[in-house]
Amino acid sequence: YNDLPNYMNKIDVLLEVRDCRNPISSGNPELLKFMNPSIKRIILFNKFDLCDKKKTESIIKNNFKSNEALIL
C-alpha cells in the first residue's frame, strides 16, 4: 500500500476488474486517491451472467462514464 503512489505515477492505463453483482462496492477506492487524471481508466465488469442484467446495466450507466466501462 505504501508504494501505491509510486506505482500510479508510472502507469498509463489502469485496468480495473469489478464484479457485476456488486458494481459499485467491488471497486477499490484507494486506487482513485492516488490516480493521476492523465491515466486512462478502463473498468471491466465480469460475472454478468450471474447478476440481474437490467438492474446492473442501469447502475453502470448511471455511475460510470460510457467510455470507461465494459461489461464482459
LOKOL-994268 format. One record per residue: residue number from 1; residue in one letter; x, y, z of N, C-alpha, C in turn. Coordinates in Angstrom, 3 decimals. Each point is the difference from the previous one (the first is absolute). Example, Ala and Ser with C-alpha at 12.3 -4.5 7.8 and 13.67 -1.06 7.14 Angstrom:
2
[r 1,A,[13.190,-5.690,7.800],[-0.890,1.190,0.000],[0.900,1.200,0.000]]
[r 2,S,[-0.350,1.050,-0.720],[0.820,1.190,0.060],[-0.770,1.090,0.730]]
! end
This chain:
72
[r 1,Y,[0.820,-1.200,0.000],[-0.820,1.200,0.000],[0.857,1.254,0.000]]
[r 2,N,[1.101,-0.023,0.711],[0.864,1.183,0.086],[0.626,0.366,-1.340]]
[r 3,D,[0.194,-0.988,-0.866],[0.606,0.251,-1.303],[-1.019,0.358,-1.074]]
[r 4,L,[-1.273,-0.037,0.320],[-1.038,0.260,-0.986],[0.152,1.350,-0.698]]
[r 5,P,[0.279,1.098,0.706],[0.182,1.278,-0.710],[1.139,-0.039,-1.021]]
[r 6,N,[1.077,-0.698,0.327],[1.127,-0.119,-0.932],[-0.381,-0.793,-1.242]]
[r 7,Y,[-0.743,-1.084,0.184],[-0.430,-0.806,-1.142],[-0.986,0.766,-0.876]]
[r 8,M,[-0.878,0.756,0.605],[-1.006,0.729,-0.763],[0.630,1.073,-0.883]]
[r 9,N,[1.151,0.497,0.379],[0.696,1.003,-0.821],[0.707,-0.621,-1.203]]
[r 10,K,[0.082,-1.318,-0.037],[0.736,-0.676,-1.064],[-0.914,-0.659,-1.038]]
[r 11,I,[-1.310,0.085,0.173],[-0.892,-0.699,-0.917],[-0.738,0.972,-0.921]]
[r 12,D,[-0.413,-0.510,-1.151],[-0.774,0.782,-0.957],[-1.473,-0.413,-0.002]]
[r 13,V,[-0.244,-1.291,0.304],[-1.360,-0.535,-0.028],[-0.248,-0.810,1.274]]
[r 14,L,[-1.146,0.241,0.617],[-0.411,-0.773,1.167],[-1.142,-0.906,-0.427]]
[r 15,L,[0.212,-1.301,0.070],[-1.011,-0.983,-0.342],[-0.593,-0.517,1.308]]
[r 16,E,[-1.243,0.338,0.234],[-0.674,-0.339,1.257],[-1.079,-1.036,-0.289]]
[r 17,V,[0.037,-1.134,0.691],[-0.994,-1.054,-0.200],[-0.944,0.008,1.193]]
[r 18,R,[-1.299,0.107,-0.304],[-1.020,0.024,1.039],[-1.011,-1.118,-0.241]]
[r 19,D,[-0.712,-0.336,1.043],[-1.022,-1.039,-0.041],[-1.348,0.640,-0.326]]
[r 20,C,[-0.671,-0.474,-1.032],[-1.299,0.555,-0.404],[-1.067,-0.157,1.077]]
[r 21,R,[0.171,-0.974,0.865],[-1.005,-0.203,1.043],[0.025,1.116,1.026]]
[r 22,N,[1.101,0.726,0.054],[0.134,1.119,0.920],[0.936,1.031,-0.634]]
[r 23,P,[-0.464,0.692,-1.040],[0.899,0.831,-0.814],[0.586,1.219,0.702]]
[r 24,I,[-0.663,0.514,0.995],[0.521,1.185,0.690],[1.037,-0.385,1.056]]
[r 25,S,[-0.372,-0.860,0.907],[0.905,-0.280,1.124],[1.067,-1.039,-0.306]]
[r 26,S,[-0.010,-0.609,-1.183],[1.064,-0.952,-0.319],[1.265,0.703,-0.497]]
[r 27,G,[-0.039,1.316,-0.103],[1.182,0.770,-0.375],[0.853,0.325,1.212]]
[r 28,N,[1.191,0.482,-0.248],[0.915,0.373,1.068],[0.163,1.524,0.004]]
[r 29,P,[-0.657,0.705,0.931],[0.091,1.461,0.017],[1.405,0.527,0.287]]
[r 30,E,[0.852,-0.817,0.566],[1.375,0.422,0.270],[0.755,0.285,-1.289]]
[r 31,L,[-0.333,-0.727,-1.066],[0.659,0.240,-1.286],[-0.255,1.419,-0.490]]
[r 32,L,[-1.224,0.462,0.166],[-0.374,1.318,-0.510],[0.658,1.137,0.774]]
[r 33,K,[0.351,-0.245,1.232],[0.662,1.037,0.808],[1.339,0.403,-0.605]]
[r 34,F,[0.667,-0.957,-0.610],[1.344,0.234,-0.520],[0.051,0.101,-1.520]]
[r 35,M,[-1.153,-0.062,-0.635],[-0.027,-0.035,-1.454],[0.134,1.393,-0.595]]
[r 36,N,[0.963,0.135,-0.880],[0.216,1.231,-0.734],[-1.097,0.129,-1.058]]
[r 37,P,[-0.576,1.184,-0.206],[-1.071,0.155,-0.999],[0.410,-0.362,-1.431]]
[r 38,S,[1.292,-0.025,-0.276],[0.455,-0.338,-1.352],[-0.013,-1.508,-0.264]]
[r 39,I,[-0.195,-0.812,1.029],[-0.016,-1.451,-0.161],[-1.334,-0.426,-0.603]]
[r 40,K,[0.057,-0.781,-1.056],[-1.205,-0.559,-0.613],[-0.515,-1.122,0.892]]
[r 41,R,[-1.281,0.013,0.286],[-0.602,-1.000,0.886],[-1.014,-0.821,-0.785]]
[r 42,I,[0.162,-1.317,0.055],[-0.939,-0.922,-0.638],[-0.537,-0.918,1.090]]
[r 43,I,[-1.318,-0.045,0.114],[-0.636,-0.827,1.015],[-0.687,-1.170,-0.700]]
[r 44,L,[0.398,-1.207,0.353],[-0.602,-1.215,-0.541],[-0.927,-0.582,1.064]]
[r 45,F,[-1.223,-0.267,-0.385],[-0.951,-0.620,0.915],[-0.162,-1.458,-0.416]]
[r 46,N,[0.386,-0.908,0.875],[-0.105,-1.418,-0.315],[-1.171,-0.632,0.756]]
[r 47,K,[-0.262,-1.262,-0.272],[-1.080,-0.782,0.605],[-1.381,0.558,-0.331]]
[r 48,F,[-0.132,0.569,-1.193],[-1.272,0.586,-0.421],[-1.101,-1.057,-0.081]]
[r 49,D,[0.379,-1.231,-0.272],[-0.988,-1.071,-0.101],[-0.618,-0.359,1.354]]
[r 50,L,[0.581,0.483,1.096],[-0.484,-0.335,1.342],[-0.798,1.122,0.664]]
[r 51,C,[-0.226,1.095,-0.697],[-0.660,1.146,0.634],[-1.358,0.287,-0.635]]
[r 52,D,[-0.722,0.932,0.605],[-1.232,0.529,-0.578],[0.437,0.977,-1.092]]
[r 53,K,[-0.103,-0.409,-1.229],[0.587,0.740,-1.117],[-0.548,1.411,-0.166]]
[r 54,K,[-1.292,0.174,0.046],[-0.586,1.334,-0.178],[0.404,0.937,1.135]]
[r 55,K,[-0.038,-0.496,1.208],[0.370,0.821,1.162],[1.483,0.384,-0.071]]
[r 56,T,[0.838,-0.955,-0.327],[1.436,0.256,-0.071],[0.337,0.975,-1.124]]
[r 57,E,[-0.603,-0.176,-1.166],[0.245,0.924,-1.109],[-0.408,1.420,0.375]]
[r 58,S,[-1.102,0.134,0.721],[-0.457,1.320,0.449],[0.997,0.626,0.976]]
[r 59,I,[0.485,-0.788,0.938],[0.979,0.496,0.984],[1.271,0.457,-0.705]]
[r 60,I,[0.478,-0.810,-0.930],[1.231,0.334,-0.721],[-0.204,1.258,-0.839]]
[r 61,K,[-1.117,0.074,-0.708],[-0.282,1.157,-0.849],[-0.079,1.289,0.812]]
[r 62,N,[-0.572,-0.062,1.203],[-0.198,1.189,0.824],[1.195,0.373,0.867]]
[r 63,N,[0.980,-0.884,0.128],[1.113,0.270,0.909],[1.384,0.015,-0.644]]
[r 64,F,[0.084,-0.399,-1.259],[1.302,-0.081,-0.656],[-0.080,0.664,-1.367]]
[r 65,K,[1.101,0.542,-0.439],[0.086,0.591,-1.334],[-0.084,-1.115,-1.037]]
[r 66,S,[-0.728,0.262,-1.069],[-0.189,-1.048,-1.016],[1.298,-0.368,-0.698]]
[r 67,N,[0.959,0.904,-0.045],[1.257,-0.296,-0.697],[1.012,-0.734,0.891]]
[r 68,E,[-0.360,-0.288,1.266],[0.940,-0.706,0.853],[-0.544,-1.312,0.540]]
[r 69,A,[-1.284,-0.322,-0.238],[-0.608,-1.204,0.547],[-0.281,-1.018,-1.093]]
[r 70,L,[0.313,-1.262,0.281],[-0.214,-1.080,-0.944],[-0.511,-1.212,0.762]]
[r 71,I,[-1.124,-0.548,-0.449],[-0.572,-1.183,0.653],[0.458,-1.230,-0.763]]
[r 72,L,[0.540,-0.968,0.748],[0.439,-1.266,-0.628],[-0.962,-1.106,0.341]]
! end
